Amino acid sequence: MTLTRWENRWARAAMGAIFPGSKEQGFADISAMDVAGFLHRVIHAVPFRAALALRLAIWLVALAPLLVLGRPSTISRLALPDREALIARLVASKAYAIRSLVMILKTMAALLYAADAGVRARMRAPSSAKTLVTLKIKPIHAV
C-alpha cells in the first residue's frame, strides 16, 4: 500500500497543524520534514490493518472541513489557524472512533517530529527560565 500525492498533501497539512513549530523557541515546522517518506516507511513496516487505519485517519482529517466547519474544502486548502481549530474539534469529538483516528495521526506526527535532530537538540537544550513554575493542586471530591 502506498499513499497518493493527495493523501501525502493532506497528511502534511494535518501534521503541520499538530506541530506547526515555533521560530521564537527554535522548533522546526513538521511540514519542512519528510512527511511523505516517513509515512511511506511506516505503512510498509506496520501490519495491513494498522496501515489501513492510518490511511483512514488521513482521509478523515482531509474531508472533515465539510462536516466540522461547514466548508467544502480539504484540510490542505485551509489556513493554518483553521487547520488547528479543525484538529482540536476532531480530538474533542464525542465519537470514540473519530478521536482515536486523529490520535493515530497525532502519534505518527509526534514520532516524526521527535526524530528530527534539530528538534531533539532543542528539547535537550537547557532552559533559560530561572524560576520554577508552582503547580496548584485542586482537591478532588468523589461523588
N, CA, C and O atoms as a GROMACS GRO file, in nm:
protein
  572
    1MET      N    1   0.084  -0.117   0.000
    1MET     CA    2   0.000   0.000   0.000
    1MET      C    3   0.090   0.124   0.000
    1MET      O    4   0.186   0.134   0.076
    2THR      N    5   0.056   0.217  -0.086
    2THR     CA    6   0.130   0.343  -0.096
    2THR      C    7   0.031   0.458  -0.096
    2THR      O    8  -0.075   0.448  -0.158
    3LEU      N    9   0.064   0.566  -0.027
    3LEU     CA   10  -0.023   0.682  -0.024
    3LEU      C   11  -0.012   0.760  -0.154
    3LEU      O   12   0.094   0.766  -0.216
    4THR      N   13  -0.123   0.820  -0.195
    4THR     CA   14  -0.126   0.903  -0.315
    4THR      C   15  -0.068   1.041  -0.284
    4THR      O   16  -0.042   1.074  -0.168
    5ARG      N   17  -0.047   1.121  -0.388
    5ARG     CA   18   0.001   1.258  -0.368
    5ARG      C   19  -0.097   1.338  -0.284
    5ARG      O   20  -0.057   1.417  -0.198
    6TRP      N   21  -0.227   1.318  -0.308
    6TRP     CA   22  -0.330   1.388  -0.230
    6TRP      C   23  -0.321   1.350  -0.083
    6TRP      O   24  -0.323   1.436   0.005
    7GLU      N   25  -0.310   1.220  -0.057
    7GLU     CA   26  -0.304   1.174   0.082
    7GLU      C   27  -0.180   1.229   0.152
    7GLU      O   28  -0.186   1.267   0.269
    8ASN      N   29  -0.068   1.233   0.082
    8ASN     CA   30   0.054   1.290   0.140
    8ASN      C   31   0.037   1.439   0.168
    8ASN      O   32   0.084   1.488   0.270
    9ARG      N   33  -0.028   1.511   0.078
    9ARG     CA   34  -0.053   1.654   0.096
    9ARG      C   35  -0.145   1.677   0.217
    9ARG      O   36  -0.121   1.767   0.298
   10TRP      N   37  -0.249   1.595   0.228
   10TRP     CA   38  -0.342   1.606   0.341
   10TRP      C   39  -0.272   1.575   0.472
   10TRP      O   40  -0.291   1.645   0.572
   11ALA      N   41  -0.191   1.470   0.472
   11ALA     CA   42  -0.119   1.431   0.594
   11ALA      C   43  -0.021   1.541   0.636
   11ALA      O   44  -0.011   1.573   0.754
   12ARG      N   45   0.050   1.600   0.540
   12ARG     CA   46   0.144   1.708   0.571
   12ARG      C   47   0.069   1.828   0.629
   12ARG      O   48   0.117   1.892   0.722
   13ALA      N   49  -0.048   1.859   0.574
   13ALA     CA   50  -0.127   1.972   0.625
   13ALA      C   51  -0.178   1.944   0.766
   13ALA      O   52  -0.173   2.032   0.852
   14ALA      N   53  -0.225   1.822   0.790
   14ALA     CA   54  -0.275   1.787   0.923
   14ALA      C   55  -0.163   1.786   1.026
   14ALA      O   56  -0.178   1.839   1.136
   15MET      N   57  -0.051   1.726   0.990
   15MET     CA   58   0.063   1.721   1.082
   15MET      C   59   0.121   1.860   1.105
   15MET      O   60   0.173   1.888   1.213
   16GLY      N   61   0.113   1.947   1.004
   16GLY     CA   62   0.157   2.084   1.020
   16GLY      C   63   0.070   2.161   1.119
   16GLY      O   64   0.118   2.253   1.186
   17ALA      N   65  -0.057   2.124   1.127
   17ALA     CA   66  -0.146   2.187   1.225
   17ALA      C   67  -0.119   2.133   1.365
   17ALA      O   68  -0.140   2.204   1.464
   18ILE      N   69  -0.072   2.010   1.374
   18ILE     CA   70  -0.043   1.949   1.504
   18ILE      C   71   0.091   1.998   1.557
   18ILE      O   72   0.102   2.028   1.676
   19PHE      N   73   0.192   2.006   1.471
   19PHE     CA   74   0.326   2.053   1.508
   19PHE      C   75   0.368   2.166   1.415
   19PHE      O   76   0.450   2.145   1.326
   20PRO      N   77   0.312   2.288   1.435
   20PRO     CA   78   0.345   2.398   1.346
   20PRO      C   79   0.484   2.457   1.367
   20PRO      O   80   0.531   2.536   1.286
   21GLY      N   81   0.549   2.419   1.475
   21GLY     CA   82   0.681   2.473   1.504
   21GLY      C   83   0.671   2.609   1.570
   21GLY      O   84   0.562   2.666   1.582
   22SER      N   85   0.784   2.660   1.611
   22SER     CA   86   0.791   2.792   1.675
   22SER      C   87   0.928   2.852   1.646
   22SER      O   88   1.029   2.806   1.701
   23LYS      N   89   0.932   2.952   1.562
   23LYS     CA   90   1.060   3.014   1.529
   23LYS      C   91   1.120   3.083   1.652
   23LYS      O   92   1.242   3.085   1.668
   24GLU      N   93   1.034   3.138   1.738
   24GLU     CA   94   1.082   3.205   1.858
   24GLU      C   95   1.152   3.108   1.953
   24GLU      O   96   1.251   3.142   2.018
   25GLN      N   97   1.099   2.986   1.962
   25GLN     CA   98   1.154   2.886   2.052
   25GLN      C   99   1.259   2.797   1.983
   25GLN      O  100   1.324   2.716   2.049
   26GLY      N  101   1.275   2.812   1.852
   26GLY     CA  102   1.374   2.734   1.780
   26GLY      C  103   1.328   2.596   1.737
   26GLY      O  104   1.411   2.509   1.709
   27PHE      N  105   1.197   2.574   1.732
   27PHE     CA  106   1.144   2.444   1.689
   27PHE      C  107   1.102   2.451   1.543
   27PHE      O  108   1.034   2.545   1.502
   28ALA      N  109   1.142   2.352   1.467
   28ALA     CA  110   1.112   2.348   1.324
   28ALA      C  111   0.965   2.314   1.300
   28ALA      O  112   0.898   2.257   1.386
   29ASP      N  113   0.917   2.350   1.183
   29ASP     CA  114   0.783   2.314   1.137
   29ASP      C  115   0.789   2.173   1.079
   29ASP      O  116   0.877   2.144   0.998
   30ILE      N  117   0.696   2.087   1.118
   30ILE     CA  118   0.698   1.948   1.070
   30ILE      C  119   0.676   1.942   0.919
   30ILE      O  120   0.718   1.846   0.854
   31SER      N  121   0.610   2.042   0.862
   31SER     CA  122   0.586   2.042   0.717
   31SER      C  123   0.716   2.046   0.637
   31SER      O  124   0.719   2.003   0.522
   32ALA      N  125   0.823   2.098   0.696
   32ALA     CA  126   0.953   2.103   0.629
   32ALA      C  127   1.026   1.969   0.635
   32ALA      O  128   1.127   1.950   0.567
   33MET      N  129   0.975   1.877   0.717
   33MET     CA  130   1.037   1.745   0.730
   33MET      C  131   0.982   1.652   0.622
   33MET      O  132   0.887   1.687   0.552
   34ASP      N  133   1.041   1.535   0.608
   34ASP     CA  134   1.000   1.439   0.506
   34ASP      C  135   0.879   1.358   0.552
   34ASP      O  136   0.891   1.241   0.586
   35VAL      N  137   0.761   1.424   0.554
   35VAL     CA  138   0.638   1.358   0.599
   35VAL      C  139   0.605   1.240   0.508
   35VAL      O  140   0.573   1.132   0.556
   36ALA      N  141   0.611   1.261   0.377
   36ALA     CA  142   0.576   1.155   0.281
   36ALA      C  143   0.668   1.034   0.295
   36ALA      O  144   0.622   0.920   0.294
   37GLY      N  145   0.798   1.058   0.308
   37GLY     CA  146   0.893   0.948   0.323
   37GLY      C  147   0.871   0.873   0.453
   37GLY      O  148   0.880   0.750   0.455
   38PHE      N  149   0.844   0.946   0.560
   38PHE     CA  150   0.818   0.883   0.690
   38PHE      C  151   0.693   0.796   0.682
   38PHE      O  152   0.695   0.681   0.727
   39LEU      N  153   0.585   0.849   0.627
   39LEU     CA  154   0.461   0.771   0.617
   39LEU      C  155   0.478   0.650   0.526
   39LEU      O  156   0.420   0.545   0.551
   40HIS      N  157   0.556   0.665   0.421
   40HIS     CA  158   0.584   0.552   0.332
   40HIS      C  159   0.653   0.439   0.409
   40HIS      O  160   0.617   0.322   0.396
   41ARG      N  161   0.753   0.476   0.489
   41ARG     CA  162   0.823   0.374   0.570
   41ARG      C  163   0.732   0.311   0.674
   41ARG      O  164   0.737   0.190   0.696
   42VAL      N  165   0.648   0.392   0.737
   42VAL     CA  166   0.556   0.340   0.838
   42VAL      C  167   0.457   0.243   0.776
   42VAL      O  168   0.436   0.134   0.827
   43ILE      N  169   0.397   0.283   0.666
   43ILE     CA  170   0.294   0.200   0.603
   43ILE      C  171   0.351   0.066   0.556
   43ILE      O  172   0.280  -0.035   0.558
   44HIS      N  173   0.476   0.065   0.516
   44HIS     CA  174   0.536  -0.060   0.472
   44HIS      C  175   0.592  -0.144   0.586
   44HIS      O  176   0.627  -0.260   0.567
   45ALA      N  177   0.601  -0.085   0.706
   45ALA     CA  178   0.656  -0.158   0.821
   45ALA      C  179   0.548  -0.215   0.913
   45ALA      O  180   0.574  -0.312   0.985
   46VAL      N  181   0.430  -0.156   0.913
   46VAL     CA  182   0.325  -0.200   1.005
   46VAL      C  183   0.233  -0.301   0.937
   46VAL      O  184   0.231  -0.311   0.815
   47PRO      N  185   0.157  -0.376   1.016
   47PRO     CA  186   0.060  -0.470   0.957
   47PRO      C  187  -0.044  -0.396   0.872
   47PRO      O  188  -0.065  -0.275   0.887
   48PHE      N  189  -0.108  -0.470   0.784
   48PHE     CA  190  -0.203  -0.412   0.689
   48PHE      C  191  -0.313  -0.333   0.758
   48PHE      O  192  -0.346  -0.222   0.715
   49ARG      N  193  -0.371  -0.388   0.864
   49ARG     CA  194  -0.482  -0.320   0.933
   49ARG      C  195  -0.437  -0.188   0.994
   49ARG      O  196  -0.513  -0.090   0.995
   50ALA      N  197  -0.315  -0.183   1.046
   50ALA     CA  198  -0.263  -0.058   1.102
   50ALA      C  199  -0.241   0.045   0.991
   50ALA      O  200  -0.270   0.163   1.009
   51ALA      N  201  -0.189   0.000   0.878
   51ALA     CA  202  -0.169   0.091   0.764
   51ALA      C  203  -0.304   0.143   0.713
   51ALA      O  204  -0.316   0.259   0.676
   52LEU      N  205  -0.403   0.056   0.712
   52LEU     CA  206  -0.537   0.096   0.669
   52LEU      C  207  -0.596   0.199   0.765
   52LEU      O  208  -0.661   0.294   0.721
   53ALA      N  209  -0.575   0.181   0.894
   53ALA     CA  210  -0.624   0.277   0.993
   53ALA      C  211  -0.556   0.412   0.976
   53ALA      O  212  -0.620   0.516   0.988
   54LEU      N  213  -0.427   0.412   0.948
   54LEU     CA  214  -0.355   0.538   0.924
   54LEU      C  215  -0.411   0.608   0.801
   54LEU      O  216  -0.431   0.730   0.801
   55ARG      N  217  -0.434   0.532   0.696
   55ARG     CA  218  -0.491   0.590   0.573
   55ARG      C  219  -0.631   0.645   0.600
   55ARG      O  220  -0.666   0.753   0.550
   56LEU      N  221  -0.710   0.574   0.678
   56LEU     CA  222  -0.845   0.620   0.713
   56LEU      C  223  -0.838   0.749   0.795
   56LEU      O  224  -0.919   0.839   0.777
   57ALA      N  225  -0.740   0.756   0.886
   57ALA     CA  226  -0.721   0.878   0.966
   57ALA      C  227  -0.689   0.997   0.876
   57ALA      O  228  -0.738   1.108   0.900
   58ILE      N  229  -0.607   0.976   0.776
   58ILE     CA  230  -0.572   1.084   0.683
   58ILE      C  231  -0.696   1.130   0.607
   58ILE      O  232  -0.718   1.250   0.591
   59TRP      N  233  -0.777   1.036   0.559
   59TRP     CA  234  -0.899   1.070   0.487
   59TRP      C  235  -0.997   1.144   0.579
   59TRP      O  236  -1.064   1.238   0.536
   60LEU      N  237  -1.005   1.100   0.703
   60LEU     CA  238  -1.096   1.165   0.797
   60LEU      C  239  -1.062   1.313   0.814
   60LEU      O  240  -1.149   1.399   0.798
   61VAL      N  241  -0.935   1.343   0.844
   61VAL     CA  242  -0.898   1.484   0.864
   61VAL      C  243  -0.902   1.561   0.732
   61VAL      O  244  -0.925   1.682   0.732
   62ALA      N  245  -0.880   1.494   0.622
   62ALA     CA  246  -0.881   1.561   0.492
   62ALA      C  247  -1.020   1.612   0.457
   62ALA      O  248  -1.035   1.723   0.407
   63LEU      N  249  -1.121   1.530   0.483
   63LEU     CA  250  -1.257   1.565   0.442
   63LEU      C  251  -1.340   1.626   0.555
   63LEU      O  252  -1.455   1.664   0.533
   64ALA      N  253  -1.284   1.634   0.673
   64ALA     CA  254  -1.357   1.686   0.790
   64ALA      C  255  -1.402   1.832   0.777
   64ALA      O  256  -1.505   1.866   0.834
   65PRO      N  257  -1.331   1.919   0.704
   65PRO     CA  258  -1.379   2.058   0.697
   65PRO      C  259  -1.524   2.071   0.650
   65PRO      O  260  -1.595   2.161   0.693
   66LEU      N  261  -1.567   1.982   0.563
   66LEU     CA  262  -1.704   1.989   0.514
   66LEU      C  263  -1.805   1.966   0.627
   66LEU      O  264  -1.902   2.040   0.639
   67LEU      N  265  -1.780   1.864   0.708
   67LEU     CA  266  -1.875   1.830   0.814
   67LEU      C  267  -1.853   1.909   0.942
   67LEU      O  268  -1.949   1.945   1.010
   68VAL      N  269  -1.729   1.936   0.976
   68VAL     CA  270  -1.699   2.001   1.104
   68VAL      C  271  -1.708   2.153   1.093
   68VAL      O  272  -1.765   2.218   1.181
   69LEU      N  273  -1.652   2.210   0.988
   69LEU     CA  274  -1.650   2.355   0.972
   69LEU      C  275  -1.757   2.407   0.875
   69LEU      O  276  -1.780   2.527   0.865
   70GLY      N  277  -1.821   2.314   0.804
   70GLY     CA  278  -1.923   2.354   0.708
   70GLY      C  279  -1.866   2.417   0.582
   70GLY      O  280  -1.935   2.495   0.516
   71ARG      N  281  -1.741   2.384   0.549
   71ARG     CA  282  -1.678   2.441   0.430
   71ARG      C  283  -1.648   2.329   0.330
   71ARG      O  284  -1.593   2.225   0.368
   72PRO      N  285  -1.682   2.348   0.204
   72PRO     CA  286  -1.649   2.247   0.103
   72PRO      C  287  -1.501   2.257   0.064
   72PRO      O  288  -1.467   2.315  -0.039
   73SER      N  289  -1.416   2.203   0.147
   73SER     CA  290  -1.272   2.214   0.129
   73SER      C  291  -1.204   2.091   0.187
   73SER      O  292  -1.267   2.011   0.257
   74THR      N  293  -1.077   2.077   0.157
   74THR     CA  294  -0.996   1.976   0.226
   74THR      C  295  -0.905   2.049   0.323
   74THR      O  296  -0.892   2.171   0.318
   75ILE      N  297  -0.843   1.975   0.412
   75ILE     CA  298  -0.758   2.037   0.513
   75ILE      C  299  -0.640   2.112   0.452
   75ILE      O  300  -0.595   2.212   0.508
   76SER      N  301  -0.590   2.065   0.339
   76SER     CA  302  -0.474   2.131   0.277
   76SER      C  303  -0.507   2.268   0.220
   76SER      O  304  -0.415   2.347   0.195
   77ARG      N  305  -0.632   2.299   0.200
   77ARG     CA  306  -0.671   2.430   0.145
   77ARG      C  307  -0.709   2.530   0.254
   77ARG      O  308  -0.736   2.647   0.225
   78LEU      N  309  -0.712   2.485   0.379
   78LEU     CA  310  -0.745   2.575   0.490
   78LEU      C  311  -0.621   2.651   0.536
   78LEU      O  312  -0.508   2.605   0.518
   79ALA      N  313  -0.643   2.766   0.596
   79ALA     CA  314  -0.534   2.842   0.658
   79ALA      C  315  -0.493   2.768   0.786
   79ALA      O  316  -0.573   2.694   0.843
   80LEU      N  317  -0.371   2.790   0.831
   80LEU     CA  318  -0.319   2.720   0.948
   80LEU      C  319  -0.408   2.733   1.072
   80LEU      O  320  -0.433   2.632   1.138
   81PRO      N  321  -0.458   2.853   1.106
   81PRO     CA  322  -0.545   2.861   1.224
   81PRO      C  323  -0.672   2.776   1.211
   81PRO      O  324  -0.720   2.718   1.309
   82ASP      N  325  -0.726   2.768   1.089
   82ASP     CA  326  -0.845   2.685   1.066
   82ASP      C  327  -0.811   2.537   1.076
   82ASP      O  328  -0.892   2.458   1.124
   83ARG      N  329  -0.692   2.499   1.030
   83ARG     CA  330  -0.648   2.360   1.043
   83ARG      C  331  -0.636   2.322   1.190
   83ARG      O  332  -0.679   2.214   1.231
   84GLU      N  333  -0.575   2.411   1.268
   84GLU     CA  334  -0.558   2.385   1.410
   84GLU      C  335  -0.694   2.371   1.480
   84GLU      O  336  -0.712   2.284   1.564
   85ALA      N  337  -0.788   2.458   1.445
   85ALA     CA  338  -0.922   2.451   1.503
   85ALA      C  339  -0.992   2.321   1.463
   85ALA      O  340  -1.062   2.261   1.544
   86LEU      N  341  -0.973   2.280   1.340
   86LEU     CA  342  -1.032   2.154   1.292
   86LEU      C  343  -0.978   2.035   1.371
   86LEU      O  344  -1.056   1.952   1.418
   87ILE      N  345  -0.847   2.027   1.385
   87ILE     CA  346  -0.786   1.916   1.460
   87ILE      C  347  -0.836   1.918   1.604
   87ILE      O  348  -0.867   1.812   1.660
   88ALA      N  349  -0.843   2.035   1.665
   88ALA     CA  350  -0.890   2.046   1.804
   88ALA      C  351  -1.033   1.997   1.817
   88ALA      O  352  -1.067   1.929   1.914
   89ARG      N  353  -1.117   2.031   1.722
   89ARG     CA  354  -1.257   1.985   1.728
   89ARG      C  355  -1.268   1.835   1.705
   89ARG      O  356  -1.352   1.769   1.766
   90LEU      N  357  -1.184   1.780   1.618
   90LEU     CA  358  -1.188   1.636   1.595
   90LEU      C  359  -1.141   1.559   1.718
   90LEU      O  360  -1.198   1.456   1.752
   91VAL      N  361  -1.037   1.608   1.784
   91VAL     CA  362  -0.986   1.543   1.905
   91VAL      C  363  -1.088   1.548   2.018
   91VAL      O  364  -1.091   1.460   2.104
   92ALA      N  365  -1.172   1.651   2.018
   92ALA     CA  366  -1.274   1.667   2.122
   92ALA      C  367  -1.407   1.604   2.082
   92ALA      O  368  -1.507   1.622   2.152
   93SER      N  369  -1.410   1.531   1.973
   93SER     CA  370  -1.534   1.470   1.925
   93SER      C  371  -1.591   1.374   2.028
   93SER      O  372  -1.518   1.311   2.104
   94LYS      N  373  -1.723   1.363   2.029
   94LYS     CA  374  -1.790   1.268   2.119
   94LYS      C  375  -1.773   1.124   2.069
   94LYS      O  376  -1.786   1.030   2.147
   95ALA      N  377  -1.743   1.110   1.942
   95ALA     CA  378  -1.729   0.976   1.882
   95ALA      C  379  -1.588   0.922   1.908
   95ALA      O  380  -1.488   0.982   1.867
   96TYR      N  381  -1.581   0.810   1.974
   96TYR     CA  382  -1.453   0.749   2.009
   96TYR      C  383  -1.371   0.717   1.884
   96TYR      O  384  -1.250   0.739   1.882
   97ALA      N  385  -1.435   0.666   1.780
   97ALA     CA  386  -1.363   0.627   1.659
   97ALA      C  387  -1.294   0.748   1.595
   97ALA      O  388  -1.182   0.738   1.547
   98ILE      N  389  -1.361   0.862   1.595
   98ILE     CA  390  -1.302   0.983   1.537
   98ILE      C  391  -1.182   1.027   1.621
   98ILE      O  392  -1.076   1.056   1.566
   99ARG      N  393  -1.200   1.033   1.753
   99ARG     CA  394  -1.089   1.073   1.840
   99ARG      C  395  -0.971   0.978   1.823
   99ARG      O  396  -0.857   1.024   1.817
  100SER      N  397  -0.996   0.850   1.815
  100SER     CA  398  -0.889   0.750   1.802
  100SER      C  399  -0.813   0.765   1.670
  100SER      O  400  -0.691   0.757   1.668
  101LEU      N  401  -0.885   0.786   1.562
  101LEU     CA  402  -0.819   0.801   1.433
  101LEU      C  403  -0.731   0.926   1.430
  101LEU      O  404  -0.621   0.923   1.376
  102VAL      N  405  -0.780   1.034   1.487
  102VAL     CA  406  -0.699   1.157   1.491
  102VAL      C  407  -0.577   1.135   1.581
  102VAL      O  408  -0.469   1.185   1.551
  103MET      N  409  -0.594   1.061   1.689
  103MET     CA  410  -0.481   1.033   1.778
  103MET      C  411  -0.376   0.946   1.709
  103MET      O  412  -0.257   0.960   1.738
  104ILE      N  413  -0.417   0.859   1.619
  104ILE     CA  414  -0.321   0.780   1.540
  104ILE      C  415  -0.234   0.876   1.459
  104ILE      O  416  -0.111   0.862   1.454
  105LEU      N  417  -0.298   0.972   1.395
  105LEU     CA  418  -0.225   1.069   1.314
  105LEU      C  419  -0.134   1.155   1.402
  105LEU      O  420  -0.020   1.184   1.364
  106LYS      N  421  -0.184   1.197   1.518
  106LYS     CA  422  -0.102   1.277   1.609
  106LYS      C  423   0.019   1.198   1.659
  106LYS      O  424   0.128   1.252   1.674
  107THR      N  425  -0.001   1.070   1.684
  107THR     CA  426   0.109   0.985   1.730
  107THR      C  427   0.215   0.971   1.623
  107THR      O  428   0.335   0.980   1.652
  108MET      N  429   0.174   0.949   1.499
  108MET     CA  430   0.271   0.939   1.390
  108MET      C  431   0.345   1.071   1.373
  108MET      O  432   0.466   1.072   1.348
  109ALA      N  433   0.273   1.182   1.386
  109ALA     CA  434   0.338   1.314   1.375
  109ALA      C  435   0.439   1.333   1.487
  109ALA      O  436   0.547   1.387   1.464
  110ALA      N  437   0.405   1.288   1.608
  110ALA     CA  438   0.498   1.302   1.721
  110ALA      C  439   0.623   1.219   1.700
  110ALA      O  440   0.733   1.263   1.734
  111LEU      N  441   0.608   1.099   1.644
  111LEU     CA  442   0.725   1.015   1.616
  111LEU      C  443   0.818   1.080   1.515
  111LEU      O  444   0.940   1.079   1.532
  112LEU      N  445   0.760   1.136   1.410
  112LEU     CA  446   0.842   1.204   1.308
  112LEU      C  447   0.907   1.328   1.368
  112LEU      O  448   1.026   1.350   1.348
  113TYR      N  449   0.831   1.409   1.439
  113TYR     CA  450   0.880   1.535   1.492
  113TYR      C  451   0.994   1.513   1.592
  113TYR      O  452   1.096   1.581   1.586
  114ALA      N  453   0.975   1.418   1.682
  114ALA     CA  454   1.077   1.393   1.785
  114ALA      C  455   1.201   1.326   1.727
  114ALA      O  456   1.307   1.329   1.790
  115ALA      N  457   1.190   1.267   1.610
  115ALA     CA  458   1.306   1.202   1.548
  115ALA      C  459   1.398   1.302   1.479
  115ALA      O  460   1.512   1.269   1.446
  116ASP      N  461   1.350   1.424   1.456
  116ASP     CA  462   1.430   1.525   1.390
  116ASP      C  463   1.545   1.570   1.480
  116ASP      O  464   1.523   1.602   1.597
  117ALA      N  465   1.665   1.570   1.428
  117ALA     CA  466   1.784   1.604   1.507
  117ALA      C  467   1.777   1.745   1.565
  117ALA      O  468   1.815   1.767   1.680
  118GLY      N  469   1.729   1.840   1.487
  118GLY     CA  470   1.718   1.977   1.535
  118GLY      C  471   1.619   1.992   1.649
  118GLY      O  472   1.644   2.065   1.745
  119VAL      N  473   1.509   1.922   1.638
  119VAL     CA  474   1.408   1.927   1.744
  119VAL      C  475   1.461   1.862   1.870
  119VAL      O  476   1.445   1.916   1.980
  120ARG      N  477   1.526   1.746   1.855
  120ARG     CA  478   1.582   1.677   1.974
  120ARG      C  479   1.688   1.764   2.041
  120ARG      O  480   1.694   1.770   2.164
  121ALA      N  481   1.772   1.829   1.963
  121ALA     CA  482   1.875   1.916   2.021
  121ALA      C  483   1.811   2.031   2.097
  121ALA      O  484   1.857   2.068   2.205
  122ARG      N  485   1.706   2.087   2.042
  122ARG     CA  486   1.637   2.199   2.108
  122ARG      C  487   1.566   2.153   2.235
  122ARG      O  488   1.563   2.226   2.334
  123MET      N  489   1.511   2.032   2.233
  123MET     CA  490   1.444   1.980   2.353
  123MET      C  491   1.543   1.952   2.465
  123MET      O  492   1.508   1.960   2.582
  124ARG      N  493   1.664   1.920   2.429
  124ARG     CA  494   1.768   1.890   2.529
  124ARG      C  495   1.840   2.014   2.577
  124ARG      O  496   1.913   2.009   2.677
  125ALA      N  497   1.823   2.125   2.509
  125ALA     CA  498   1.892   2.249   2.546
  125ALA      C  499   1.847   2.296   2.684
  125ALA      O  500   1.729   2.285   2.717
  126PRO      N  501   1.939   2.348   2.763
  126PRO     CA  502   1.900   2.397   2.896
  126PRO      C  503   1.802   2.513   2.884
  126PRO      O  504   1.811   2.597   2.795
  127SER      N  505   1.709   2.515   2.975
  127SER     CA  506   1.607   2.620   2.976
  127SER      C  507   1.666   2.751   3.025
  127SER      O  508   1.753   2.753   3.112
  128SER      N  509   1.618   2.859   2.969
  128SER     CA  510   1.664   2.991   3.012
  128SER      C  511   1.582   3.043   3.129
  128SER      O  512   1.612   3.148   3.186
  129ALA      N  513   1.476   2.969   3.166
  129ALA     CA  514   1.392   3.010   3.279
  129ALA      C  515   1.470   2.994   3.409
  129ALA      O  516   1.532   2.890   3.434
  130LYS      N  517   1.467   3.097   3.491
  130LYS     CA  518   1.543   3.093   3.616
  130LYS      C  519   1.457   3.058   3.736
  130LYS      O  520   1.508   3.035   3.845
  131THR      N  521   1.326   3.054   3.716
  131THR     CA  522   1.239   3.021   3.827
  131THR      C  523   1.156   2.897   3.793
  131THR      O  524   1.130   2.869   3.676
  132LEU      N  525   1.118   2.827   3.893
  132LEU     CA  526   1.032   2.712   3.875
  132LEU      C  527   0.886   2.755   3.873
  132LEU      O  528   0.849   2.855   3.935
  133VAL      N  529   0.807   2.682   3.803
  133VAL     CA  530   0.664   2.711   3.798
  133VAL      C  531   0.597   2.637   3.912
  133VAL      O  532   0.617   2.516   3.928
  134THR      N  533   0.518   2.706   3.991
  134THR     CA  534   0.448   2.644   4.101
  134THR      C  535   0.320   2.580   4.049
  134THR      O  536   0.240   2.646   3.983
  135LEU      N  537   0.303   2.454   4.077
  135LEU     CA  538   0.182   2.383   4.036
  135LEU      C  539   0.079   2.393   4.146
  135LEU      O  540   0.111   2.380   4.264
  136LYS      N  541  -0.044   2.417   4.106
  136LYS     CA  542  -0.152   2.424   4.203
  136LYS      C  543  -0.233   2.297   4.195
  136LYS      O  544  -0.279   2.258   4.088
  137ILE      N  545  -0.250   2.232   4.307
  137ILE     CA  546  -0.325   2.107   4.313
  137ILE      C  547  -0.466   2.137   4.359
  137ILE      O  548  -0.487   2.198   4.464
  138LYS      N  549  -0.562   2.093   4.279
  138LYS     CA  550  -0.702   2.112   4.315
  138LYS      C  551  -0.751   1.990   4.390
  138LYS      O  552  -0.718   1.877   4.353
  139PRO      N  553  -0.829   2.009   4.495
  139PRO     CA  554  -0.883   1.893   4.566
  139PRO      C  555  -0.985   1.819   4.480
  139PRO      O  556  -1.059   1.880   4.402
  140ILE      N  557  -0.988   1.690   4.494
  140ILE     CA  558  -1.082   1.606   4.418
  140ILE      C  559  -1.191   1.562   4.513
  140ILE      O  560  -1.164   1.510   4.622
  141HIS      N  561  -1.314   1.582   4.472
  141HIS     CA  562  -1.429   1.543   4.554
  141HIS      C  563  -1.501   1.429   4.484
  141HIS      O  564  -1.552   1.446   4.373
  142ALA      N  565  -1.504   1.314   4.548
  142ALA     CA  566  -1.575   1.199   4.492
  142ALA      C  567  -1.725   1.216   4.514
  142ALA      O  568  -1.768   1.266   4.618
  143VAL      N  569  -1.801   1.174   4.417
  143VAL     CA  570  -1.947   1.184   4.428
  143VAL      C  571  -2.003   1.055   4.483
  143VAL      O  572  -2.124   1.044   4.500
   0.00000   0.00000   0.00000
